[in-house]
Amino acid sequence: MAIISTKYLLAQARKQGWAVPAFNIHNAETIQAVLEACRERQSPAILAGTPGTFRHIGCQEMLALAATYATRYQLPVILHLDHHETFEDIAGKVDVGVRSAMIDGSHLPFEQNIQLAARVVAYCHQRDCSVEAELGRLGGIEDDQDVDEAQAFLTDPAQALSFVERTGIDSLAVAIGTAHGMYAQRPNIDFARLQEIGARVAIPLVLHGGSGVPDNDVRQAIGLGIAKVNVGTELKIAFADAVKRYFAAHPDASDPRYYMREGMDAMKRVIHEKITLCGAEGRLNAGGER
């Protein structure tokens, strides 16, 4: 089995009205947990690594792990560069085999965001790598990013079509009221804005900040064009809480094969829920192995 891009898979998901879950991974155990769950549910999934994750493991090592598990579990695997902010960082990782990248220029002025995304697209498309970009800016904390409420702003539907046409991106991450991290209260998602963006833009749309969003809101967003749903914080919390419970019950434990397995299984339960929520079960080869 192969490391694949997201282009055909996300396009098929949007066309058919479901979404591919993208799970943030951090080490070998979290990669294994995601792919075990995908095999059990025959679901496609995206292994999403932030720059911090790639610093922790290393790009070639991440690719080797993903490729090994792809063969072991007979799964096509997407290893995705999540929230990468520079051309050079993405180019270096694409050169060694990554085939799905997000260039996040959402902190830049509109024209500079377009220029950066277009440069990444030109490079990646020559190397069979799909590209996601973000228009608008989500608040919250993820990895090295800490965006407060004053810095966050929603996607302008009038700009979305121009952004897509001028960059050539394969998917568009939209800011519609979600945020990275968990929510202190129910997020106020602007579905009217999402509907307008979806009416203007034909490519798949991406929902970041999916942890803690009510299930009905996720389903409604998918119905309006969201074809990729990012989940990170819920997975970390499930994993960490399970390991803490294990040590509370076994204070003298020292074997990571046991306490890490507890974390992996707790994480898998969340993954199973998200696969069902996104409608991804049984769609393993929906986009073809490309």
N, C-alpha and C positions, 0 to 999 in steps of 0.2 A: 504494500500500500504506500501511498505517496503523501508528501506535504503539498497541499493544494492552496489555491487562492480562493477568495470569497466571491469573485465576480459572478459566476454563473449560479452559485448556490443562493446568494442573496436576491438575485433577480428572480429566480424561481419562487423563492419564499414570498416576495412581495406580490408576484403575480397570483399566487395561490392563496394568499391571505393568512400566512403563518410567519413565524420569525425564528431565526437561529439564535440560540442563547450563546453569549460570549462570557466565559468564566475567567476571571483573573486568577492566575496561578503564581506561585512564589518559590516552589522548590520541587524536587522529584516526587514527593508524596502527593502534592496537590495536583500535579500533572496526572499521576496515576489515578487519583480519585475521580477526576473529570472523565478520563477515558474509560475507566471501568464502568461508570454510570452510563456513558454513551453506548458502550457495547451492550449493556444490559437492556437498554431502551431502544437500541438501533436508531440512535439520534445523531445527527451532525452536531458539532459544537466547535466553538472557537476557543483556543487557548490564548488568552490575552495577557501579554507581559508588558508592564510599564518599563521605562528606562531603568528604574531601580531594581526590578526583577532581573533584567539582563545584566546589570552590574553584579548582582548577587550570584548568578549562576554562570553567565557567559553565553554569548550567542551560539557559538558552535556546539557547546555542551547542551544547550536547550534544543537545538535542532537534532542532535544525536539522540537525546531522550525521546523527543516527539517521534522521530522516525522509527526508533526501536519499538515503541509502544504501538505505533501504527501497524507495524508488521505483526507484532504479538497478538494484537486484538483485531486484526484485519479491518482497520478503520482508515479511511482517508482523514488526515489531520490538517487543520489550519492553525499555524502558529502566527499570531498577529502582533504587530508592534503597536501597542496602545499608548496614546498620548505622547508620541515622539515629536519633538519640536524643531529639529534641525535637519536640513537636507543631508548633511554629512553623516549623521548618525544612522539615518534610514538607509542611505546608499551603501554604507559599510556592511550592514546586516543583510540587505538584499543581495549583495555580492556573494555572500556565503550560503545563500539558499532560502532566506525568508521570502514568502510569496504573498504576504498580506500586511499592509502598513497603514497606520493612521498618522497623517501629518497634522499636528495641532498648531495652527497659526491663529487660533481664536483670540489670542491676546493682542494681535496686531491690528492696525487699521485695515479696512476692507481691501484696498488695493494691494497692500503688502501681503495680506493673507492669500489673495488670488495669485500673486506672483510666486510665492513660496509653494503653494499647492500645485500650480502648473508645472513648476520645475521638478517637483517630486514625481508627478504623473508622467512627465516625459521620460524620466529615467526609469521608473518602475515598469511602465508598460512595455518598454523594450526588453525587459527581463521577466515578463510573465508574472508580474506582481500587481495585485489589485490595490487601489488606494482609497482610503476614507479620509475626509477632511471635516472640520467643524466650522460652522457659521453660527455666531452667537457664542455665549460663554457661560458655562455652568459654574455655579458656586460650589463650595464645599472643599473637602480635602481628599486628595488621592495622590499617593506617592509623594513626590516633591512639590506638587501643586497645592496651594492653599489660596483659594479665591473667595474673598468675602462678598457679602451681599451687594456692597456698593460697586464692586467690579463686575458682577454678573449682569448679563443682558440677554434678552431673548432673540431668537432668529427672526430677521425681517423677511417675511414672505416675498416682498417685492425684490429683494436682493438675491434670494435663493436661486432663482432660475438663471440669472446672470452669472452667479458664482459657479454653478454647475457647468454651464455652457463654456465659460472662459477657462475653466481648469481641466475639464475632462475627467473629473473624479468618478469613481465607480459607486460610491455611497456617500451620503451626507449625514453627519451627526448634527442633530438639531437641539437647540435650547428652548424648551417649552415649559419650564417650571420645575424640572427635576434637578437634583443636586447630587454630588458625590458624597458618600458616607450614608449614615442612617438619618432618618427624619425625626425631629422632636414632635412634629405634628404632620397630619396628612398633607402631602404636597399639592399645591394648587396648579394642576396641569392645564395649560391653555389648549384645549382640544380644537377650538375654532381656529387658532393659529396653525396647528398641525394639519388640520383639514385643508386650509388654504395652501400651505406649503406642498402637501401631497397632490393637490390639484394642479399646481404649477410645475412640479418636478417629477419626472418619470422614474428616476433611479431610486434604488432602495434607500430608506431613511433609517437612521440609527438612534436608539434611545440610550443615552448614558445615564448613570445614576439610578439603575433599576432596583437596587437593594431597598426593600421596604416599601416600594410602590404597591398600593393595593391591587389585587389580582384583576378586578374589574377594570381598573384604569389601564393596566397593561394590555388587556384584551382589546379595549377600545382603541388604544394607540396602534396596535397591530392592524386593526380594521381600517385605520386611516393612513397606512403606508409604512409603518415601522416594520422593518424586516430583520433587525438585529437588536437584541436587548442585552445590555451589559450588566453583569452582576459581579460584585467584588466583595463589598463589606460584609454582606450576609454570610458569605463563605468563610471569611476570616473569623467572624464571631463564632460561628458554629464549630469550627475546628478548635479554636482556642478554648471555648467553654467546655468542650468534651475532654480535652487534655487536662484542664483544671479539675474537672470532676474526677478523672481517673487518679490524679495525684492526691486528691482529697480522700479518696477511698483506699488508695495504696501509697501512703506517704513514703515508703521505703523503695518504691519502684525506681528502676534505673535503665530498663531495657526499652529503647525507642521503638523496637518492633511492636511492642504492645501499646504504649501510650500514643504513638503516632497513628496506629491503626484505628484507635478510638476517634481521633480527630478526623481521619479520612472518612470513616463511616458516617460521622455526623455531617460532614461536608457533602457526602454523596446524597444524603436525604434531602438536602436543600437543592442539589443539582437535579434530582429526580422531579421535585416539585416544579422547578423552572422549565424543565423539558416539557412537562405536561402543560404548563401555563402557556408556553410559546407555540404549542401545537406541533412540536418537532419530533415526537415519537414516531418511529417507523419510517423516517424520511432520510435515512442515512446517505443514500446516493442520489438525493433529489437534484443536485446540480451537476452530477457527473464528476468523475475524478480528473479535474482539470486545474 
